[in-house]
Every structure is written in C-alpha cells, then in structure tokens.
Amino acid sequence: MSGSSKYREVTIKDVAKRAGCGIATVSRVLNKSGFSSKETREKVLAAAKDLGFEFNEIGRSLKRKGTQAIGCVIPSLINPVFASALQGIQDELDKNGYQLLLTCTDYDLKHELDAVRTFLQKKVAGLIITTGRLEGNASLNLLKEREIPYSLLFNYLPGSVSGVAVDNRAAGYEVGRRLAGFGHKACGYVSVNLSGSDRSQQRLQGFRQACEDFGLNAPTIVEVSDASTKTQDELCDYLCANSDLTAFFASNDFIALSLISAARRLGLRVPRHLSVVGFDGIEMGLLVDPPLATIVTDPRGMGGVSALRLLMELNVDVENAPPEAEAPYSFREGGSLGRPPSGKSVAEKLQLLRQCSEFSRHGIAERNEA
C-alpha cells in the first residue's frame, strides 16, 4: 500500500528532475512523439520506472477534448500560395482530430495582433501564423507570454524548431545569379507591401547581394497594391517609367503574372522585350504562355510540416516526424526568362513605351481591345 501511495504522488516534474531534462522532453518521450536521443529516452524511462511513475492517458485525453481547435493567421487568400498551404495544414489537422480556424490580416500587424487575441479568447490549443515581421512582433510576444504553442509558416528564422520556411535570402540570391548568367545588367524588384513583409525584404536582400557580387546595377524597387485591377495600372506606369530595365524579379508568382499581363497591355512581349522571374512555383505559372520562370517551393508541404510541428508541441502522437524546418526550393527556367533585348528588339520596346506614354490608362485599354 505504501508503494501505491508513493506512485500517486509522483509527477512528471519529478521524472524530469531525476532524468536531468525538461518537462517537455519527458512528455515527448512518454508520448512517443517528437525528437529525443536514445540516451535521453533511456534516462527518462529509467527515471519513470524508478519513481513508479505512469503517464496518465485518461487525463491527457480529457485535456485534449477541451482544446481541439487550432487558429491560423495568414496575410491573404488572394495569393494561391496561402490557399495551398491551408490544404496541407487541414490534411494534418484532420488526421489528428483538430479543427482549423482561419483569419486573414491583409498584411496589417494591428489586425494580426487582434486576430491572435481573438483566438486566445476562443481557447485554441495553439496557432499557426505567417506574420509580417518577426523582429519585435507583438503577436509572438503575446503567445510566448501566455505560453501558447505556435508554429511559424513561411517566416524564415534560422535555427527555429517551430515552423517551416525556405531561406528567402538564398533564393533571392539565386535569382540574381541566374539573371546575371543570361546577361542582364539593369533589373527591377516588384513586391506587394514590401514594408510589411519580412519575406519580401529577405528576398530583396539576397537579390541585392547577387547584383553586387555579379556586377549588376542595384535593383530598382517598386511596391504595388494587392488589388489586381489597381496593380495592373501601377505596373504599366512602372514599365513606362523604367524603359531601361531588362529583367524583373517579382516577390511572388501572382505579381510576376500581373507584370507579364501589364507588359502585354503595353504591347511588350516576354521575354523578347523583358524577362520576368517569380517566386513560389504556383501551378498557374505553368499554364501561361510563356511558362513562368520562378523559384519553386512546396507551400502545401510546408503547411503540413508547420501543422505537424505544432501538433508535436501539443504532445500529439504524429504518424511521422516532420522534415527539417528549412524547406527546399529549386529554380525553374521558364519561357519568361531570356537574354536582354538588343538591336531591333530594343527599338521596338522603346517605340511601344513612347506610344503608350502618350495615352491615358483608359486609352491603352481601348487600343488593346481594338
């Protein structure tokens, strides 16, 4: 009877102390979830056996029944990348009995914080979040303060074990290297809400460094809105005002496709008069003519990894250990990337842009319809 009394008094904290590790590590070992070395597992199991500790499966089940919702905070659903990532998140949450709650912030940090607060009021078990900025982020600080598990999606934080993203700087550098290889010297960088997206800023940083390393001019930068009709007008103005630029790196494929559409609206041909490279590798980029050159990522896969990492934080027995937090990417040489225009092509380009500058945007639309 005395042994039984001792058993009831032992806690997971006692096991952690005996094993010389943290409570979360003990929980992962006893749940058979997450990563732990063979030596750590042996220490935890030995400590639990010595102390007479047995994990309370009933208590764990009761606790989970009260926290079956996961909040997801993303900037937008206009970009297909986020919709694809949500599919990956949903796949993993469905398999593990969790419900997904979603909100969009429109790249607004205040809206982001309000959304996080709302989810906390709803008592979600954890959050998956794509934030506009990691440094000094009020939403993440609040989650840490409340000790709410979260997983980052698309935000690149070297060494992070909570979340998944590509190395945006390295990918941006690769684009610059490729443009240099095709002989381009004067390039532009086009982004949505550059000031509100650390991902776009990181891509630009890598691109700038490649331009410096490979002898290209410093990239000309333009920031456009997220509304497609207004974006077309902004990009037409941008192309007319920067006739010397021969190649453009867009911070995502959606903007890259809008840029190609704007070029056609002006009568320009891609890649005869200008080259365009995107970022993300959405399927739509393969359906246009010419196919889009881009950095190819796996947003659905990254969504799934982000969900798995959060589930592990919640001590859920996930089926498979998730891949590394740094997601792979590749460069696809689509038909939208070619050599800079020369001779006759340059003359055509300049003539078209001169003609277009004489018309209002309304006039351009009428001419194209004709």
N, C-alpha and C positions, 0 to 999 in steps of 0.2 A: 504493500500500500504506500509506503514511503516513496518508493521509486515512481509510482503513479503520480503522487503529489509533485515530485520534482519535475516530471515530464510536463505537467500542466503549466508550470511556472516559467519554463524556458521559452525565450522569444527569439525571433530571427536576429535581433540585435546581439543577443548572447552568442549566437553562432558566428556572426561576423567578427565579434571581438576575439573569439577563440581561434578563428581561422586567419586572423590578421588581414582582413579585407573589408570592403564596404558592404552595406546592407543590400545595395542594388546588385552587387556581384553575387551574393548569397542567393538572392531571389532568382537571378538568371540561371544559376546552377541548379537550384531545386526545381525550377520550372522547365529545365532543359531547353532554354531559349537564349539567344544571344551568343556572344563570343566569350570564351574563357579558356585559358590554357589547361592542359592536362594536370599540371601541378596544382593550379588553383582549384580545379574541380575536386581533386583528391583531398585537399586540405578542407574544403567546405564540407564534403560528405563525411570525412572523418570527424570533424567538429560536431556536426549534427548527430552522428551516431554516438559519440562520447557523451554528449549532453542529453541524449534521449529526445532530441527534437524531431518532430514530424510535421511536414508542411500541411497547413490546413486547407485542403482543397475545397471544402464546403464554404469556408469564409471567403476564399478567392472568388468562387462562383457568385456568391451573393453580392460581393463588391462590384463585380463586372456587370451584373444585371442593372445596376443603377447608373452605369456610365457607358452606355452603348453608342453614343454619338461622337463623331469626330468633326470638328469645324475645319473648313478650308477657306483660306483668304487668298484671292488672286487679284491681279490688277484689272483683267479684262477678259471677255469671251470673244471679242472681235478677232483677235489673233487665234487662228486654229490650233496653235501650239498648246494653248491652255486647255482647250476642249479635249485634245488628245491626251494630255497629262491627266485630266479628270477621269478619263476612261481607265487608265492604269490604276489610279487611286481607288476607283469604285471596284475594280476587279478584286483587289486585295482585301478591301474592307468587307465586301460581300462574303468572301470565303471565310472570314473570321467573325462574322456576325455583328459588324458595326454599321451604323448608319452615317451617311455623309451629309453634312450641312454646308451650304456654299454661300459666299458673298463675294462681290467684286468691288474694288476700291477706286477704280479709274485713276490709278497711279497717284492717289492723294493720301499722304501719310496721316492726316487727321481722320479721314474716313477709315483708314486701316486700323487705327487705334480704337475708334468707335466700334468697329466690327469685332475686334478682339474682346473688348469689354462686353459686348452683347453675347458673344459665345460663352464667356466666363459666367455670365448670369444664367445661361442655359445649362450650366454644369456639364459642359462637354468633357470627355475623358482626355482629350488632347487636341492639338491643332497642327495642320499642315499649312504653311504660309510661304507665299512669294512676296517679299517685301520690296519696297522701292529703294531702301537704303539700309545696310546693316549697321554702319557706324552710328552710335548714339541713338539707336532705334527705340522709341518709347514702347512700342508693342512688345518687342522681345524682352525689354527690361521688365515690363509688367508680368510677362509669363514666367520669367526667372524668379521674380519676387514672390509670385503666388505658387511657385514650384509646379507649374503645369507643363507636362511633357509637350514638346513640339518638334516638328521636323521641317527643315527648310527645303524648298523646291525651287530650283533654277538659280538661287543665290549662291555664288561661289565663295566659300570660306575655307581656305587651305587648312587641312588638318581636322576639319569638322567631322564628327562621327554621327551627327544628327542632321541628315539631309542629303541631297544629291544635286550635282550641277556639273556642267562642263567647265573647263578652265577658259573663261572668256578671253582673257588676255592672250593666251597661247593661240586660240582660234583666230582672233583678230590679227595677230602677227602672221599667221599662215596666209590669210587673205592678202595682206600686203606683199608677202613674199611671192605669191602667185601672180599678182598684178605686175610686180617688177619683172618677173620671168617672161611676161608677154610684152614687155617693153613700154609699159605705161609710166608716165612721169607726173602728170597732174591729175589728182584723184579727189573725189568728194566723199564725205561720210554723211549719210542721211539717217536720222533717228527720230523716233517718237519720244517726246518727253525726256530728252537726254538728262536734264537736271534731276528728274525724279526716278531714274532707273540706274542703279549701280551696275547692272549687267551691261547696259549700253555704254556706260562710261568705261568699263573694263575692256570691252571690245575695241573702243576707240583708242585706249591706252596702248593696247597691243598693236593696233594698226599704225598708230603714230610711230611707235618704235621701229616697226618694219620699214616704214617710209624713210626714217632716218638712216637705218642700217643699210638699206639698198639704194640710197641715192634718189629717192622720190621727193617731190615737194611736200611740205607739210599739208595734210589734207584740209580741204575746205569743208566746213561743217554747216549743216542745215538741220534745224529741228522743226518737224511738222506736227500737225494735229493728228488725232486718231480717227477723225471723221473722214470717210473715204472721198466724198464729193469735194470737201474743202481741201483735202490732201492733194487731189489732182490739180487744183488751181495753184496751190503753193509750189508743187513740183514743176509745173510749167514755167512759173516765174523763175524758179531756181535754175532750170536748164537754160532759159533765155539769158539770164544774168551771168552765167558761168560757161560760156561757149568754149573756153579753153580747156575745160576738164574732159578727159577721155574715158575715165572709168569711175564707177561709183560703188561703194560698199554700203549696203543698207543694213541697219541693225537687226532687221528680221525679214523673212521672205515676203510677208504681207506688204511691207513698204517697198521691197525690191520689185514686186509685181506691179505695184502702183506706179513706180518710177518708169517701168517699161511701158505701161499704158499711157503715162503722160508724154513719153518720148514719141509714141505713135500719134498721139493727139497733135503733136507739133510737126508731124511728117518725118520724124527721125527713125532710122532703122537700127535695131540692135542685133549684132554687135558692129555693123558697118560704120555707124557714126558714134557709137558709145558702147561701152561694156558695163554690165551690171552684175554684181555678186550679192547674194543674200546671206541669211543666217537662219538655220533651223532645219531645212530639208523637208518642208511640208509637201504632201503628195501633189498638191495643186501645181507646184513648180515644175513637175514633170509633164503636165498636161497642156502647158502653154507652148507657143512657138515663137522664139526658140526656147527649149527647155532651160530652166534657170540654173546657173552656176551658183553653188551655195556651200556653206558649212552644214553638213548633215548630222543631225542629232537624233535621239530617240526619246521624244517627250513622253510617249505612253509608258515606255520602260522606266523613265525617270520618275514618273508619277507613281508607278508601282513600287519602286525602290524607296521613295520617300514614305509611302504608306507602311511598308514593311519595317522601316527603321523606327517609325513611331510606335507601331504595334510591339516591337521589341522593348521599347521604353516602358510600355504598359504591361510588360511581362506576359505577353501573349505567346503561346507556343506556335510560332510561324512555321510553315512547312519547310521552307528553305531559307538559309541565311542569305541576306541581300548582297549584291555585288558591292564593289567599292563606292565610296561617296563621290569620287571624281569620275564622272561619266565619260565614255569615249565619244569621239567625233571624227568625221572624215571630210575631206574636200571633194566636192563633185564638180568636175569641169563640164558644165552645161554649155549649150549653144549661145548663151548670153555673154560669154567671155571670149574676146578675140584680141587681136593686135590693135593698137591705136590707129585711127583713120589717118590716111596720108593722101597727098595729091588730090585727085578728083573727089574723094570722099570728104576731105576737109572742106573743099569749096562747096560741095552740096550741103553740108551741115551748116556752114556759115550763112549760106543763102536762105535756107529754110528758117533759121533762127531770126535773121533780119526781117524776113517776111512776117513771121509770127509776132515780132515785137511791134509791128505796125497795127496789129489788130487787138481789140479787147478780147478777154477770155470768151465773151459771147460770140465775137466774130470768128474766133478759132473754131468753136463748136459748129457754127454754121458752115464754115468752109469744109470741115471734115465730113459733115453729113452729106454735103454735095458730092 
